[in-house]
């Protein structure tokens, strides 16, 4: 009889599915997984906190379009990663969470890290959560978890692994096989639906292609072809940023920049993968005018008509739809939309001019727009950018311009602050030549400050720029506006020297208080390919333009 252990069954199955890297933090309950990774040569990126492991798995999935995997131990290991689960759930990020659990034989014994129903806790924030009760079922259930996570709309799943199930050794001949580790899923639109969409698009005078959600990187060519063939400007949420290169003349920007079109609003919105709500300001007309015709395509029927009524709603894969539209559009003629395209370009130029209007601010401290402009100037074309912080990332949104999809990773529907270092670790682990810049506010970076140690131990090429205004700026600004400057409480920080903390944890640290020094410092950090913290003193007073729009709600 040939014996095999539960941990080996899990890791072998993941390896067959193409998983090469797993993020986690060790605990006795999941040691069989760690030992199996050692035997199977699967890389473990071990973090300093479980929530960072979860966010790293999210970042890996966001940067690759593949499954992210995080493993955590029982009890507090599991509860620490619940925030990441919720974040992945709301953002449709495919992550498999493997949680250790007390052995089945120890139920109701008041033993260590037990006494809570981890599956019940995870169920509301995952697509599927299940506790495995028999070792021979592990490959089959791991495969089922992968299929559920990767089936559109994608999302997180949990497998809860009792330590006696995971640690058992069984007859290899009794193992239930894994079925269909990979799926070829593309809900193709009908030819009639494609024709109906193109008819509406051809009649529109001021159409906009509005893209959202997770797309495969190879969909960029179809998106570009569709936009160019039909002369339709493109706006995106943060997930879809880069599907049309930001340098392209038809690139309008992220969704909030549609507010600049208020004097000449679009008359048709072709929304592919967009989830109306947070990034479109709900039912308000500031971005999506009430008079505009809406065509909505998504893989989840619950989203069609949830917030905005659609004149044409299609349950289909957005990428497959874009490809079919691009192909069919090339066979017909299209109206001259030069005036509309030029209007988009004018809005982009005017927005930059207005945003830069007060940049005569003295040094120090830097105006936040100066800081993000310096970052934009320093970025390599292939750098993956992570945005974190309640206000910091809003400033970054003003200048972010990636020419490739899956190269801008930032906040989603949960509004989770403090995830930036974890996301950056995942993105930097996604491929050998990856280069990552993470922007974080001084509040956000404190959540997982010890992850600078993770970056140093794994020699990850991550440059972290901390926008340091000595404040939880979004909260302080809310207090100032809502209850008055004399009622500011619990929202101010010390201006800590985060670069010194990063140095102590094995990274390079730089302090910047002059605008002229920031771009060279970032370029040097990126070129070094060593984990670096650049702590930048910035002015607290200015509000990002996006926040003015959000407060108008």
N, C-alpha and C positions, 0 to 999 in steps of 0.2 A: 504493500500500500504506500502510495506517495502522498505525503501530507503537505498542506499549504496553510499559511496563516491568513487571518482576516485582513490584516493590514496590507499584506502582499496582494490579496485579491482586489482591494480598492485601488491601489496604486498601479497595478498592471492594467486594470480596466481604463483608468484615466490616461495612462501612457498610450494605450491602443487608440484612444480618442484624440491623440495629438497633444495632450497636456505635457509641457516641458518644465514649467515653473509653478510652484505652489507657494503661497504666502501664509505665514502662520507664526504661532508662538507656542512653544512646547509646554506640555503638561503630561503627567503620567497616564491620563486616560487615553491619550492619542499617541503614545510612544510607538505603538506598532506601525503607525503611518510614517513616522520619522524614520524608523528602522527600514521600512520598505523603500522609502525614497533613497536611502543610502544604497541599498542593494540594487535598485533599478536605475540608479543614476538620474533621478529626477531632482532638479534644483530646488532647494528650499531657501526662500528669502525670509529669514526670521526677523521679525520686527520687535520693537520694545513694548508695544501695546496691541491688544487684539483689534481694536478699532482701526488702527493703522494697517493691519494685515487685511482687514475687510476692504478698506478704501484702496489698498494697493491692488487687490484683485479686481476692484472696479476699474481702476486706472488701466490695468493691463487689458481688460475687456474693451474699454473705450478706445484704447490706442491701437487695438488689433482687430476688433470685430469678432474675436474668438472668446471662448469660455474662460472666465477667471475663476480661480479656485483658492479658497482660504480655509485653513484648518485651525480650530481653536479647541481648547480643553473645556471640561464641564464647568457648570456653575458660573463663576464670574468671568471665565473665558468666553462662555457663550453670551452672557448678558452684555459684556463689553462690545460685542460685535453687532448687536441688534440695530444700532444706529446705521451701520453700513447696510444691513439688510433693508431697512426702511428706505434708505437713499437709493439703493439699487432697484427696489420695487417701484418706486415712483418714477424713476428714470428709465425703466425697462432695460437695465443692464444685466446681461447674462452672467451670473456668478453662482457657483456651487459652493455652499458653506458646509463644511464637515465639522460637526461638533462632537466632542467626546461626551460621554454620559456615564453615570453610575451603572454598574453591572445589573443586569436583570435579576440576578439572584440576590441582590442587595436591596430590593425594593422595600420601602417603608421601614428602614433600619436607622434612620437619622445619621447616615454616614456622610463622609466628606463630599462637598460640592454636589449635593443631591437635594431632593425635596422640592424641586420645581419641575413643572412640565415644560421642557424646552420646546417641544413640538407645538404645544398650544400657544406659547408665547410667539413663536416664529410664524405661525399660520397666517395671521392677518397681514404680514409684511413680506410674504413670499408667494410665488406661484404654486408651490407645492412643498409640504414639509412632512417628513416621514421618519419614524424610528425603525431601524432594522432590528429584527428579533432573531434571525437565524443567519449564521455565518455563510452558509452555502448560497444565500440569496444576494450577497453583496454585489457581485458583478451585474446581475440583472437589474438591481435597483439603482446602482450607479449609472448604468446606461439609461434607465428611465429618467433619472434626474437630469442627465445631460440633454436628452430629447426635449424635456419640458422646458428647461432653461433656454434652449436655442430655438424653440418654435415661436414664431411671431404671434403676438407681441412678446419679445424676449423678456427675461427677468430672472430674479434670483430663486434658488431652491435650497432647501436644507435637508441633509441626511444626518440624523442623530444616531450616533454609533456607541452603544453600550460597550464598556470596556471588556466584558466577558465575551461578547459577540466579536469584537474587533481583535481581541487577543487570542481567540481560540485557534487551534490547529485541527483541520479536518481532512478527510480523504478527498484528494483532488478530483476523483471520479464522481463525487456527489455534488459538485459545484453546478449551480444553474447558470447557463451561459448568458453573456450579455447580448442583447438583440439590438441591432441597428444603432451603432454608436454615432453615426453621422446621418444627416437628413438633407435631401435636396428639396428645399421648399421655396416655391415662388408662385404665389397666387396670381396668375396671369389675368389681366383684364380682358374682357371680351372685345372683339373688333368693333361691335356696336357702341360700346362705351367709349372707346378711343375716338371713334368718329364723332360722337356727340361732344366730347371734350374739345376736339379741334374745331368744330363748328363754332362753339361759344368763344374759343380763344381767337378765332379769325375775325369775329365781329367786334371784339373789344377794341377800344381806342387806347386804354391805359391799363393793360394787364400787368399783373405781378405774379411771378412764380415764387411761392412761399414754401420753403423746405424745412422739415423738422424731423427729429428722431434719429435713430441709428441707421446708417446706410452702409453697405459694403463699399470699400474704397474704390472698387472698379466701376461703381455707378457714376463716378465723376464725369467720365467721357460722355455718357448719355445725357446727363444734366447739361453739360456745356453745349452739346449738339442741339438739344431742345431749345435752350435759351437763344443760341445764335440763329438757328433756323427761323424761329418765330419772332426774333427781336424783342424778347420778353426779359425785363430786368429781374434779378433774383435777390430775395431776402431770405435769411435763414435764422432758425434759433441756434443756440450755441452748439448743440449736438451735430448739426449738419454744416457748420461753418467749414468752408474750404471745399465743399463739393463743387462749387464754381470758384475758381481761383480769385482771391481778393484783388488781384491785380487786373482782373478782367474788366473791361469797360461796362459790362452789364451787371457787375456786382454792386448791389445797393447797400449791403451791410446786414447787421443783425436786426431782428424784428423791431426793436424799439426805434430804430432810425426811420421807420416808415412814418413816424410822426412828422418828419420834415416835409411830407407830401401833403400836408393839410390843405394847402391852397389849390392843389391840383391832385385830388385823391385818386387812387386806382379805381377803375370801374369793374374789374374782374380779378378775383384772387383764385389762382390755381394752387391749392394747398395739398402738398404731398407729404404725408407723415407728420404734419403739424397737429399738435394737441392744443386746441384753443383753450385759453385760460390765462395762466400766469404770464406767458411770454407774448400774449396778444392783448393783454389788459381786459380779459373777460368779455363782457358785453359792451364795453365802452367803445365809442367810435374813433378814438384818437389814433389807432393804428389801422383797424379794419372798418372802413366807413359803413354805416348802415345801408347805404344805397348800393354797395358793391355786390355783384353777383359772385357767389362762392361755389367752387367745385372742390370737394373734399375727398381725398383718398387716404385710407388707412387700413391697417391689418386688423384693427380691433373695432368691431361694430359699435361698441359702447361709446366710442369717441365721435361717431358720425351724428351730428346734431345735438351733442351734449351741451355745448355752450352757444354756438352759432348755427343757425339754420343753413343748410346747404341747398343750393338750387339743383345740384347734381352730387349725389353721394355714392361712392364706390368702395366696396370692401375688397381691397386688393393690395398687393405688395407695392409700395411707392417706387422702389427701384425698378421693378418689372414694368410698372406703368410708365415711368419716365423713359425707359428704353423703347417701349412700344410707341409712345407719343413721338419721340424723336425720329424713329424710323418712318412713321406714317406722315409726319409733318414735312419730311424732306421731299415728298411726292406732290406737294401742292404749293401754290403761291401764297405770299403773305403781304399784308399791307406795310406801307412805309411808316415806321414808328421812330424815326430819327428825333423828332421833337420830344417825344416821351423819354427816350433814352438820354437825350441831352439834359432833360429836366432832372433825371436821377443823378447825373454827373454833377450838375450845378448844386444840388442839395448836398452831395458829399463834400464838395469844395467849401460850401458855405458853412457847413457844420464844423469842419476843421478850423475855419477862420474864426468862428465864434468861440470855439473851445479854447483857442490859443490867444484870445484877445487880451486876457489879463496875465499873460506870461512874463510881464515885466516885473513880476514879484521878485524881491531881492533874495539873495542867498545869504545865510540859511534862514529858514528852512526852504526846501524846494516846494514849489507848487506841485500838487500830485500829477497834473497833466504834464509838467516837465519830466517827472520821473517816468511815466509810462511812455512818453514820446522817446525818451532815451533808451528805454527797453526795446521799443519797436525798431529803432535804428540799429540796435546791436544784434538782433536776432539773425541767425542763419536761416536759409530757406527751409531747411528740413527740421528745425528745432520744434519739438513738441512743447506747447505752452500750457501751463496749468494756472488757473485763476482761483484764488481763495481770499476770503475776507468780505465782510458785508458791504463795505464801500470800495475797498481796493480794487476788486474785480470790476466794479462799475466803471472806474477810471480806465482800466485796461480795455474794456469793451469799446471805448472811444477810438482806440488805435489798432486793435487786434486785426491782423491781416495775414492769415495763413493761406497759402496757395494749394494745400493738400488737405483732404479730409482726415479726420481722426487726429488732427494736430492742435486742436484747442479743446481742453477739458476743463470744465468749470461747473458752477452751481447748477442744480436742477430744481425740481419742484419741492423738495424738502427744505431747501434753503440751508443746507448743512454747512456751517462754518467750522473750520479746523480740519478739513479733510485733505488740504493741499499737499502736505508732505507725503501722506499715504498714496494719494493719486500719482504723485511724481515718482515714487518708488516703483509703483506698478508700471508706469509708462516707460521708465528708464530700464526696466527689466524685460521689456517686450521684444527687444532685438539688440544684437551686439553693438550696432553702430548708433543706437539711440542717443539723442542729446536733449535734455529737458531743462526748461526754465520754469520755475514755479514762483508766482507772485503771491504774497500773503500779507495781510495786515498784521500789525504787531499783536492784536488780540488773537487772530486766527492761528498764528504760528505757535502760540503758547500751548495749544491743545495737545500737540504731540511733539514737543520740542526735542524729546529724547530720540526721535527718529533720525536726527543728525548722526547719531551713533550707528544706526542701521545703514545709512548712506556710506559712512566711513568704512564699516566692516566689509561691506559688499562692493566698495569702490565704485559707486554709482555716479555717472556723470550728470549731476543735478546742480543747477545754480538756483539758489533760493534768494529772491529779492524781497526783503521785508520793508513794507511801507510803514514807517514808524512815526505816528503822530501822537504817541503817548495817550492813546484813547481807544475805547470801544466806540469808534467814530459814529457808526450808524445809530447806536443807542444814545450817545451823547447829543447828537444832532436832533434826534427825536425828542429828547427831553427839552432841549432849548426851544424847539418849535412848539411843543405841546403844552409845557408847563412853565417855561421861562428859564433864562440862564441862571437865575438864582436858585433853581431847584435841581441842578445837576447833581446826581448822587450815584455812586457805585459804577460809574462809567469811565473813569479816568485811570490811566496806567502810568508807569514810572519812567518810560523811555529807556527800558533796560537795554543793555549792550548784547543783543542777541548774537552778534558776530563772535563775541568772546565765549559765549556758551557753546557755539558751534565749534570753535577752536578747541575747547576743553573736551569735546566729544570726538575729536579727530579730523575735523574738516578745516578748510581754509576760511578765514573770517576777514571781512573788509567793512570799514565804516565810511559812509559817504554823506557829505552835507553840502556839496557843490554840484550843480547840474552838469558842469563840464567834465566832471570826473566819473560820472555814472556809466556812460556808454563804453568808454575804454575799460572800465572795471568789469563790466558784463562780458565784453568780448574776450578779455583775458581769462575770465572764469570758464567760459564756454570752450575756449581753445585748450585749456589745461585738462579738460575732461576729468576734473576732480571735484568732489562735492564741496560746494562753496556757499557761504552765507554772506550776502551783501546787505547790510543794515543801513537804510536810507532815512535820514531825518526829513520829514515832509510837514507841510503846513496843514493844520487841522481844519481851518475855517472853510475852504471851498467845498461845495456840494457837487457831486458828479451830475452832468446833465440828465442822465437816465433817472436819477432820484427825483428830480423836479417833475418828470413825467409821471413817475409812480405815485408821488404825493398828490398829483392832480386828480387821482381816482376818488 
